[in-house]
């Protein structure tokens, strides 16, 4: 079946409460101000949708500390701590010292979100090409530091690679025999996915999979081995259909799961079983619900 045909069938497929399956949101930003006044209600909506585990992601030291605090407050929340490649203005020369104490927390399951981003560069905001080169070099340096810390502590990494898959892989491949990466919000083609899988890592998919113009993403999902993918919202961004254009939240994983299950030609129950098992294997500190 063509991906576009699958998308149309999804739009009219309804699951009753009695058919509810368990899924995890492996990438959300619950520390963002978008959620500051309603976390208990948001978590309740997620649980009501069958989303029993939420991994909230740090983007700098402060948000990483806040992620750990949320993990301590809520049983269903776990944390990933790290520096995002677009948030390095305030990063110290060495980010390891600040992150290391957080990483040993029992509910910190990985390091990240780290990686490389060439979508937003200084030249796009009035800077020069020379500024771009300096910024790219800094991103690579901070990325390496977090990969080295992950190797030291025996953790995996959550990887951001927007408009920069090749430079991201060039760095990551030097560590691929020591750790695994979740290449999050994956939107590249099946050939790129296969390169990542061949390195022992995996990919995760967001609400983009439900977008009408995301044919390539759906083709990649079809080609991805079932046990090499995870589901995520990247909340508060990228809300899936039928919520596109609104603020995203973890409960919406269910909409992504419905698309992926139809693309893969399997039941929601099978998708639940395999993706949850994959998530536990990638994040060993994550406890069963």
C-alpha positions as CSV (number, residue, x, y, z in Angstrom):
1,X,0.0,0.0,0.0
2,X,1.3,3.5,-0.8
3,X,2.0,5.7,2.1
4,X,-0.4,8.3,0.9
5,X,-3.2,5.8,0.8
6,X,-2.3,4.7,4.3
7,X,-2.5,8.3,5.5
8,X,-6.0,8.7,4.2
9,X,-7.2,5.4,5.8
10,X,-5.7,6.6,9.2
11,X,-7.7,9.8,9.2
12,X,-11.0,7.8,9.5
13,X,-9.8,5.0,11.8
14,X,-11.1,5.1,15.3
15,X,-10.0,3.0,18.2
16,X,-12.3,2.5,21.2
17,X,-11.2,2.8,24.8
18,X,-11.4,-1.0,25.1
19,X,-8.7,-1.4,22.5
20,X,-6.3,1.0,24.2
21,X,-2.6,-0.1,24.1
22,X,0.3,1.2,26.1
23,X,2.9,3.5,24.4
24,X,5.8,5.7,25.6
25,X,6.7,9.3,24.6
26,X,10.4,9.0,24.3
27,X,11.1,12.7,23.7
28,X,9.2,15.6,25.1
29,X,10.2,19.0,26.6
30,X,8.0,19.2,29.7
31,X,10.3,21.9,31.2
32,X,9.3,24.4,28.5
33,X,7.0,27.2,29.7
34,X,4.2,25.9,27.5
35,X,3.4,23.4,30.2
36,X,4.3,25.2,33.4
37,X,0.8,25.6,34.7
38,X,-0.8,22.3,33.9
39,X,1.7,19.4,34.3
40,X,-0.7,17.3,36.5
41,X,-3.5,17.6,33.9
42,X,-1.1,16.9,31.0
43,X,0.2,13.7,32.7
44,X,-3.4,12.6,33.4
45,X,-4.3,13.1,29.8
46,X,-1.3,11.1,28.7
47,X,-2.2,8.2,31.1
48,X,-5.8,8.3,29.8
49,X,-4.4,7.9,26.3
50,X,-2.3,4.9,27.4
51,X,1.0,6.8,27.5
52,X,2.6,5.4,30.7
53,X,6.1,6.7,30.3
54,X,7.3,10.2,29.3
55,X,11.0,11.0,28.8
56,X,11.6,14.8,29.2
57,X,14.7,16.2,27.5
58,X,17.2,18.8,28.7
59,X,18.5,21.4,26.3
60,X,20.9,23.2,28.7
61,X,22.1,22.8,32.3
62,X,19.1,24.6,33.8
63,X,16.4,22.6,31.9
64,X,18.4,19.4,32.6
65,X,18.2,20.1,36.3
66,X,14.5,20.8,35.9
67,X,14.0,17.6,34.0
68,X,15.5,15.7,36.9
69,X,13.2,17.5,39.4
70,X,10.2,16.5,37.3
71,X,11.3,12.9,37.3
72,X,11.5,13.0,41.0
73,X,8.0,14.4,41.3
74,X,6.2,12.1,38.9
75,X,6.6,8.3,38.7
76,X,5.9,8.2,34.9
77,X,8.5,10.8,34.0
78,X,12.2,10.1,33.3
79,X,14.9,12.6,32.3
80,X,17.6,13.0,29.7
81,X,20.2,15.7,30.4
82,X,22.4,17.6,28.0
83,X,23.1,20.6,25.9
84,X,21.2,21.2,22.6
85,X,23.4,22.4,19.7
86,X,21.3,25.6,19.4
87,X,21.6,26.5,23.1
88,X,25.3,26.8,23.5
89,X,25.6,30.6,24.0
90,X,25.7,30.1,27.8
91,X,27.5,26.7,27.8
92,X,30.9,26.5,29.5
93,X,33.9,25.4,27.6
94,X,33.5,22.0,29.3
95,X,29.9,20.9,29.9
96,X,30.9,17.5,31.4
97,X,31.4,18.8,35.0
98,X,27.8,20.2,35.1
99,X,26.2,17.2,33.6
100,X,28.1,14.4,35.4
101,X,26.3,14.7,38.8
102,X,22.9,14.7,37.1
103,X,23.7,11.6,35.0
104,X,24.1,9.3,38.0
105,X,20.5,10.0,39.1
106,X,18.5,6.8,38.9
107,X,15.9,8.4,36.7
108,X,18.3,9.9,34.2
109,X,18.2,7.5,31.3
110,X,20.5,9.1,28.7
111,X,22.5,12.1,27.7
112,X,21.1,14.7,25.3
113,X,19.7,16.3,23.5
114,X,23.0,16.7,21.8
115,X,24.2,16.8,18.2
116,X,24.7,19.3,15.4
117,X,22.2,21.8,13.8
118,X,22.9,23.6,10.5
119,X,19.3,24.8,10.1
120,X,19.9,27.8,12.4
121,X,23.3,29.4,11.9
122,X,24.6,32.9,12.6
123,X,24.4,33.8,8.9
124,X,20.7,33.4,9.1
125,X,20.5,36.1,11.7
126,X,22.8,38.8,10.4
127,X,26.1,36.9,11.0
128,X,28.9,36.1,8.6
129,X,30.1,32.8,7.1
130,X,33.1,33.1,9.4
131,X,30.6,33.2,12.3
132,X,29.0,30.0,11.0
133,X,32.3,28.2,11.0
134,X,33.0,29.2,14.6
135,X,29.5,28.1,15.6
136,X,29.8,24.8,13.8
137,X,33.2,24.1,15.4
138,X,31.7,24.8,18.9
139,X,28.7,22.5,18.2
140,X,31.1,19.7,17.3
141,X,33.2,20.2,20.4
142,X,30.3,20.2,22.8
143,X,28.8,17.2,21.0
144,X,32.1,15.3,21.4
145,X,32.2,16.1,25.1
146,X,28.7,14.7,25.7
147,X,29.5,11.5,23.7
148,X,32.7,11.0,25.7
149,X,30.7,11.5,28.9
150,X,28.1,9.0,27.8
151,X,30.9,6.4,27.1
152,X,32.4,7.1,30.5
153,X,29.1,6.6,32.3
154,X,27.7,3.8,30.2
155,X,24.7,5.8,28.9
156,X,23.2,6.1,25.4
157,X,22.6,9.5,23.7
158,X,19.6,11.3,22.2
159,X,20.8,13.0,19.0
160,X,19.6,16.1,17.2
161,X,20.8,16.4,13.5
162,X,18.6,19.0,11.8
163,X,20.0,19.8,8.4
164,X,23.2,18.2,9.5
165,X,23.0,14.5,9.2
166,X,26.3,14.0,7.5
167,X,28.4,16.1,9.9
168,X,26.5,14.4,12.8
169,X,27.3,11.0,11.6
170,X,31.0,11.9,10.9
171,X,31.4,12.6,14.6
172,X,29.1,9.9,16.0
173,X,30.7,7.1,14.0
174,X,33.8,7.4,16.0
175,X,31.8,6.4,19.1
176,X,29.3,4.0,17.6
177,X,31.1,0.9,18.9
178,X,30.8,2.2,22.5
179,X,27.2,3.6,22.7
180,X,24.0,3.9,20.8
181,X,22.1,6.9,19.6
182,X,18.4,7.7,19.3
183,X,18.3,9.9,16.1
184,X,15.2,11.8,17.2
185,X,12.6,13.5,15.0
186,X,13.9,11.5,12.1
187,X,12.9,12.9,8.7
188,X,15.6,11.6,6.3
189,X,15.3,8.9,3.7
190,X,15.5,5.1,4.1
191,X,19.1,5.0,3.0
192,X,20.1,7.3,5.8
193,X,18.1,5.3,8.2
194,X,19.9,2.1,7.2
195,X,23.3,3.8,7.8
196,X,22.2,4.6,11.4
197,X,20.8,1.1,12.0
198,X,24.0,-0.4,10.6
199,X,25.9,1.6,13.2
200,X,23.9,-0.1,16.0
201,X,21.6,2.9,16.7
202,X,18.0,3.6,15.9
203,X,15.6,6.3,14.8
204,X,12.4,7.8,16.3
205,X,9.4,9.4,14.6
206,X,7.2,12.3,15.5
207,X,3.8,13.7,14.5
208,X,5.4,14.6,11.1
209,X,4.5,11.1,10.1
210,X,0.8,12.2,10.0
211,X,1.4,15.3,7.9
212,X,0.0,15.2,4.4
213,X,3.3,16.3,2.8
214,X,5.5,13.9,4.6
215,X,5.6,11.1,2.1
216,X,9.3,10.5,2.5
217,X,9.0,10.1,6.2
218,X,6.3,7.5,5.8
219,X,8.4,5.6,3.2
220,X,11.2,5.6,5.8
221,X,8.9,4.3,8.5
222,X,7.8,1.4,6.2
223,X,11.5,0.6,5.5
224,X,12.7,0.8,9.2
225,X,12.9,-2.6,11.0
226,X,10.1,-2.7,13.6
227,X,12.5,-3.2,16.5
228,X,14.7,-0.2,15.4
229,X,12.3,2.6,15.9
230,X,10.7,4.5,18.8
231,X,7.8,7.0,19.0
232,X,8.0,10.5,20.3
233,X,6.1,13.8,20.3
234,X,8.9,16.4,20.6
235,X,6.3,18.3,22.6
236,X,5.4,21.1,22.5
237,X,6.3,21.0,18.8
238,X,5.0,19.1,15.8
239,X,1.5,18.2,16.9
240,X,0.1,15.3,14.7
241,X,-3.1,15.4,12.7
242,X,-5.8,16.0,13.9
243,X,-4.1,18.5,16.2
244,X,-1.6,20.0,13.7
245,X,-0.9,23.7,14.3
246,X,-1.7,23.4,18.0
247,X,0.6,22.8,21.0
248,X,1.7,19.2,21.1
249,X,1.6,17.0,24.2
250,X,2.5,13.4,25.2
251,X,-1.1,12.1,24.9
252,X,-0.7,12.6,21.1
253,X,1.7,9.7,20.8
254,X,-1.5,7.6,20.2
255,X,-2.1,9.4,16.9
256,X,1.5,8.7,15.8
257,X,1.1,5.1,16.8
258,X,-2.0,4.7,14.7
259,X,-0.2,5.9,11.6
260,X,2.9,3.8,12.2
261,X,0.9,0.6,12.9
262,X,-1.0,1.1,9.6
263,X,2.2,1.8,7.7
264,X,3.8,-1.3,9.1
265,X,0.7,-3.4,8.6
266,X,0.5,-4.5,12.2
267,X,-1.9,-4.1,15.1
268,X,-1.5,-1.4,17.7
269,X,-0.9,-4.2,20.2
270,X,2.1,-5.5,18.3
271,X,3.5,-2.0,17.8
272,X,3.1,-1.4,21.5
273,X,4.9,-4.6,22.5
274,X,7.8,-4.0,20.2
275,X,8.3,-0.3,20.6
276,X,8.1,-0.5,24.4
277,X,10.6,-3.4,24.4
278,X,12.9,-1.3,22.2
279,X,12.6,1.7,24.5
280,X,13.5,-0.4,27.6
281,X,16.5,-1.9,25.8
282,X,17.8,1.5,24.7
283,X,17.1,3.2,28.1
284,X,18.0,0.4,30.6
285,X,17.2,2.6,33.6
286,X,13.6,3.0,32.5
287,X,11.4,0.9,34.8
288,X,8.3,-0.9,33.7
289,X,5.0,0.8,34.4
